[in-house]
Amino acid sequence: MSNLNNERLKLKLHQLRLVPYLAIGYLIFYFNSNLDLNYIVKGYLVLMESQLCIIVIYFLTAKFTRNQINDRET
């Protein structure tokens, strides 16, 4: 048998912060690649959607982390 410890993988919050951005970025490029538009319009859409998603993810993570901090204090 192996001598490896069978401990659960403990990921901290700062290690998972990149995951939502990568998932949304992947979805944006996937959906925009299926459009039959001019490449300038596609580029503009990618930039606008990326900015919007970054703002939404920022505020959602701020809300969730604030709720976790308040739960720990009580």
Buried (B, 14 or more C-beta within 10 A) or exposed (E): EEEEEEEEEEEEEEEEEEEBBEEBBEEBEEEBEEEEEEEEEBEEBBEEBBEEBBEEBEEEBEEEEEEEEEEEEE
